[in-house]
Amino acid sequence: MAMSVTPFKTKIILLIAACIAILVIALLRQTHKSEVAEKERARMEREKFDREVQKQHEEFMNVIMQISPQDISDSLKREIQKALERIADSQTSEDFFLKAYAASIAGNHDAAIEHYGKAIEIKPDYAESYYNMGYIYFQKEDYDNALAHCLKAIELKPGYAEAYSKVADVHFQKEDYDMAIEHYRKAIQFKPNYANAYDGMSEVYYKQKNYGKEKEYFEKYIEHSDDKVEAYFEKGLVSYARQNIDRAIEYYKKAVGLKPDNADVYFNLGLAYGAKPDYGKAIENYKKAVELNPDYAEAYNNTGFAAFEELNYDKAIEYYERNLGLSPDAVIYNSTGWLYALKKDYNKAVEYGQRAIKLNPNYPHAYHTMGFAYAGKKDYDNAIKNYKKATELFEKSPEFRESLAEAYFDMGEAYEKKRDKKKSAEFKQKAVSLGYKNP
């Protein structure tokens, strides 16, 4: 669906403007309380105050309507929520609107709906409250209520482009693509530079397999996006999710071309090349990601995986080790241990398997690695002990059927080395019954 593409710097500027508006409101209220000495003067001051507060509310709401709650970091959400709650303490429709917005950015949808409802009780023609309620119902996947409230917003404010676009989003979710197109067009009619509506149109035409129109509206989406890097990046993510890897690569490359210092784009470009699979180019882009962000643990991890796929165990270990230096993780310890085992450095393999188990005592793959390492050391009793623990844990999770089969087979091999043919045959047969095929 249509995504917010407000650039990060613009968001920060908008948030600063919003907070300034909040402070002005608070200051006005405090000033007003201390300047009511005379009845007539109090009346005049109150009228002036109301006009100023109304102006500040409108400015604040114009700002926050441009920022989706999901675009705000958790720390900023908490600060804005506190600020809103400090000033939203009276019974005006605007105050209930602010309380609702504070609840929405905290993820409390029910409270937000309640406060928007109170704002509407006081001010029945409050189009913005209807729209925001519709937006929240959409997030709750209550599409009927989302549609009803956004249509009411349009009735009260016929040129409400955002409401038309949200109505279109609802029809998109209901797979009524003709109605979605109609309402996206209305949104564009009232707001010709509305990037989200062009994005929505592009998505509809993709669903209809009208790829010519999809491309046409995608280009308009990019043209009107405030942050073209983010727009290309988001489209890359969508294309990757749809398994359209070549298109994802195309979009990520365009994003990199516009902003060559974006580590996240290089990381995702690495993911896309890895999915082709082209591990050489995947590693190349992961390396660029870590050059730009030396603390990018996932990039180190994925570089290690790509190097492993190329059978470059030393390079894989190097990047796994870098990842572990940033973020100790049982999975990465185990992967590193397995690589050491493949290199026949069995002592290191045992060491890393033990570290993985210390972090997660119920991680079956670590016990399998330990078994493999002990078998390499010809310590078959400890190998069997760890294989048994691995199989016990694998058996608890049906998705590990293939891993369970491998562990049974390896345990059979260990018993064979101990010249226990009966046990060896027993566990190898279990492996075969689970679909194991000896490579």
N, C-alpha and C positions, 0 to 999 in steps of 0.2 A: 504494500500500500504506500500511499504518499508519505514520505518521511520529511521531518524537519531538516532543512539544510542551512539554518542560520549559522554563520561561521562562529567559531569559538570566541574570537576577539569581540565580535559584535555582541555575542551573548553576554560577555563580561560587561561591556559598555551598557547594555540594556539593564543588567542587574544592578550596576552602580546607579543608573538613573532611577531605577525603581526604589532602591534604598534611600536615595536622596529625597524622593517623593514621600517615602514613609517618614523620614525625619522631619520634613516640612510639616506634614500632617500632625505629628506628635508635638512639634513646637507650637504650631498654631493652637492646638487644644490647650496646651499648658498656658500659653499667653492669654487665651480667651478667659480661662478660669480666674486669672488674676486681674482682669480689667472689666469688672462688671459693677463698678461703684455706683453709677447712676442708672436709673431705669431706662431712660431714653438712650443714653450712651450704650447701655448693655444691649438694647434692641438693635441699634445700628451696628455695633460691633459683632453681634451675633449674625446679622445678615451678611456682613462683610466676611466673617469667618466661614459661614456656610458656603458662600460663593467660592472662597479660596480652597476650602476642603473639597468641594465638588470638583474644582479644577484639578487639584492634585490627585484625587481619586481617578478622574478620567485619564490623566496623564499616566498614572501608575498602571491602570488597567490596559491602556493602549500598549504599554511596554510588556506586561506579562502575557498578553494575548499572543505575542510573537514568540514566546518561549514555551515549549512543551515541557511538562514536568520531568519526562525521561531524559531531557537534555541537561538537567542540572545535577551537579555532583552532590553526593550525600551531605558533605559538609556545608555546601551552599544552601541546600534544602533546609537544613536545620537552622541556619542563621536567618534565612528569609522567613521561615515558619515562626521563629521567636519574634522577629520584628513585626510580622503581621498580627500575631496574637497580642502584642503589646498595644497596638493602636485599634484593633478591631474589637472595641469593648463597649460600643453603644448599640443602638437598635435601628440604625439606618439600613437601607437596602445595600448601600455600598459596603458597610461594615460586615454584613452577612456575606457579601460577595468575597471580601477579603478573608473572612474566616473559612469560607469554602475553599478558596484557593490554597490557603495554608494547609488545610486538611488534604487537599488533592496532592500537593507536592510531598506530603508525608506518606502518601499511599493509602490514606484512610478514605476510601471512596464513599462509604456509607455516610460518614459525617459530612463530606463535601456535598453530597446530594441533599442532605438535610438542610444545610446552610443556604445552598442555592435556592432551595424551595422556600425558605423564609424570606430571602431577598425578593423572590417573585411575589410572595404574599403581600409585601409592603409596596412593591413596584411591579404591577402585573404586566407592564410593557417592557420589562427588562430583558431585551433580546440577548444580551451577552450571557446572562445567567442561564437562559434556556439553552444557548449553544454549548456552554461549558458543561451543563448537565448531560446534554447529548454526547459530548466528547467522553465524559466519564462512563456513561452507559455503554459506549462503543468499546472502551477499554475493558469493561466487564463482560463484553460479548453479549450484551442485552440489546440486540440490534433493533427490536421493535421500539423500545423506549428511546434509543438513540435517534431513530428516525423521527419519532413523534416530536421530540424536543427540538431537533434541528429544523424541522419544518415550521414549528411555531416561531423559532427565531427568524426564519425567512419571512413569515407572515408579518412579524412586527418590524422587520428591517429588510425590505425587499432586495436591497443590493448587497446582502451579507454573503460575500464570496466564500468565506471560510465555512459557513453553514452549508452552502450548496455543495462544497467539496466533501464535507463530512457525510451529507446525504448520499453523494456518489459513492463514498467509501462503503456505506452500508449496503447499497445495491451491489457493489462489487463482491462483498462477502456473501451476499445471497445469490450470487452468480446471475443477477439480472443485469447483464452487461449493457444492453441498450439504454436502460434507465441510468446506469452509471455514466455513460457517455453524455447523455442529455444534461445531467447535473454538473459534470465537470465542465462542459461547455458554458453553462450558465456562470459558473465560478470564474471562468476565463473572461467571459463577457463583461463582468463587473470589475474584474481585476486582471487585466491582460498580462501582467508580469508575475502572476501567481504560479511559481515553479511547481508547487505540490500538485496542482491540478493537472499540469502537463505530465507530471510523473504518473499520476493516476491514469490518465488517458493512455499513456504508453503501456502501463500494466494491463489495462483492459484489452488493448489490441494484441498484446502478447497472448493473453488467454484465448482470444479469438483466432490466433495463428495468422493474423494480418501483420506480417513482419515489416512490410513497407510502412504502414501507418505507425507501427510501434517505433521504428527508427525515426520517423518524422517528428513524433511527439517527444521522443527521448532527446533529440537535438534541441527542441524548444525548451525542454526541462533544463538542459545544461546551459542554454543561452540565458535563461532567467534566474538560474541559481546564484545566490549570493556567494557561495563557496563552491566553485567548480571542482576543486580537489575532493572535497567531501562527497559531492554528487557522483563523480566518477567512482570513488571508492565504494560508496553504497551500492552502486550498480554492479560493481565487481563482486561484492559480497552476494548480491542476489543471483548473479549469473553463476557463481561458484556453487551456491546452494542448489541451483537447478541442474548442476552437472554440465553446464555449458562452459567448459574450461577455457576454450580458446577466446570466447568473448570476455570472460573474467580477466584473462591476461591482457587483452586489448584495453579494457577499462583501467586496470591497475597501471599499465604503462602510461596511459594518458595522465593519470593522477601524478605519477612520478615525474613525468615531463613538466608538469606545472609546478610541482614542489618536490625537488630532489632530496629534501632533508626529512622526509616523513618515514620513520622507521616502520610504522604499522603497515604502510602500503608495501614496502619491500618484503616484510614478513608474509603478507598475504599473497604477494606475487610468488614468493617461494613455495607457499602451500599449493598454489595453482600449478606451478611447474612440477611439483612433486606428485600431483594427481595425474599428470599426463601418462607415464612418469618420465620426467627429465631431471634426474637428480643432480646433474652437474649445474644446470641453471638454478635449480632450487637452492643448492648450497651457495651459489654466487649471490643470490638475493638475501638469503639468511645472513650471510656475512655482512652485507651492506646494512642490514637492520641492526646488527650488533655494533657495527662501527658507529652508527648514529646514536645507539642506546646501549652502552656497555653493560647495562643491568637487565637486558632483555632475556630473561631466563628461557622463555618458550622458544626464542630463536636459537639459542644454544642447543636446546633439546632437539629441535627439528633438524638442525644442521647435523647433529650426531646421528639422527635416524637416517637422514639422506646419505651420509657417509657410510653408514652400516649397509644400506641397500647397495651401495657401490663396492661393498666388501673392503672398504678402507677402514679397518678396525682402529688403527691408531688415531686417525682423524676423528672418528666417532667418539672414542674415549676422551680425546682432548676436549671436545665440545660438551660432552656429558659432564666432565669434571668441572668445566666452567659453570655449567648450570647448577651443579651441586654446591658450588661455592656461593651462589646467590640464594638458592632455595633448596635445602635438603628435602629429598622426596624419595619415598620407598620405591616407586616405579623406576626412577632414574638410577637409584643405587642398584636395583636389580638388573636393569639393562646394561649398566656398566660392568657389573659382575659377570653377566652372561658373555659380554665381549671379551673379558679377561679369560673366561673359560675357553672360548673359541681360539684365543691366542695361546692356550695351554698354560696360562699363568694361573694355576689352580688355587694357589694361596691367596692371591688377590681376589679371585672369584669368590672364595669362601668369605673373605673379609667383607666384601661388598654385599654379599647375600645376608650376612649377619647384621649389617647396618640397616638393610631394608627391613628385616624382621624386627629389629629393635623399634623402628618407626611404625611398623604395622605387623603385629604378631599373627594376623590372620590373612596374610598375603600369600596365596598358594604358589604363585610363580617364583617367589624368592626361595621357597623350600625346594622347588624343582631345580632351580639354579644351583642351590647348595648340594643337592643330590648328584647333579651332573659333575660338579667340581670335585666332590669326594670320590666319585667313580674315577675321575681322571687321576686322582692321587692314589688310586687302587685301595682306598679305604672303603670297601664295599659295605661294611656294616653301617657306617655313618651315611653312606649313600642311600641304602635301603631305608634307614630311619627317616631321612628327609623326604624320600619319594613317598613313603607312607603318609607322612603329614600332608604333603602336597595333594595326594589323591583324596584324603579325607576332606580337605577344604574344597577341592574342585567338585567333589560329589554334591556339595551343598548348592551349587549354582549350575543349572542346566546349560547356561550359555558357555560354560567351560568344557563342553563335551570333548572337543578336539584336544584341548590341553590335558584333560584327564586321560584320554587314550595314549597320548605321548608319554605321560608320567608312568602309566602302567607298563608300557613297552620298555621304557628305560629301567624300571624296577626289575622287569624280567631279565634284561641284559645283566643287571648287577647280580641277580641270583645265578645266572649262567656262569658268570665269572667265579662265583663261589662253588660252582659245580653242583648246584642244587637244581637238577633238570626238572624235577616235578614242579617246584615253585616257579621256575623260569617259564615253563610251558603254561602254567596257570595264569600268570599275569600277562604274558604275551597274547594269550587267547582272549583275555578280557579286553585288551587293546584292540584286537581285530574285531571283536563284537561291537565296539564303539566306532568302527569305521577306519581304524588306523591302517595305513598302507606303508609298508616298509620302503623308504626311498631307495 
